[in-house]
């Protein structure tokens, strides 16, 4: 049986060990399926598809969060396609330009995306998914995340609705029209 003094000493030691352990815990990623490095590449690619100008682009609209949540929840079969496509894109950029995709200048990024679209990238880094198939998938999910309802994780602060000067939030079946 512990006396009060022993109990307090042991409690203090356990509390100290707990606090030290908590400080050493790694930060959790805000993404479900992407590493921070993969997300950085994908954010740069989405921003090539819908860049910011006088209106928010894919980054400000939170498209990466839409893609991450949607792939994790509804399209887990595309998870490997994303991982392989990002790895292939990064491998090409490292081999051709000595940098990751997101570190390239905007002009070089545009050139790489145009070459992905036309299929004119060297095939040695694209063994598991073609550049066109990867780009098409990213474009489709970027558009969904930018233009879709914010409840799905993208279109943060109704970015696309504001850009298009649409009333929001739109609730299908609830819009009232005058027949005048």
Secondary structure, 3 states (H helix, E strand, C coil): CCCHHHHHHHHHHHHHHHHHHHHCCCCCCCCCCCCHHHHHHHHHHHHHHCCCCCCCCCCCCCHHHHHHHHHHHCCHHHHHHHHHHHHHHHHHHHHHHCCCHHHCCHHHHHHHHHHHHHCCCCHHHCCCCCHHHHHHHHHHHHHHHHHCCHHHCCCHHHHHHHHCCCCCCCCCCCCCCCCC
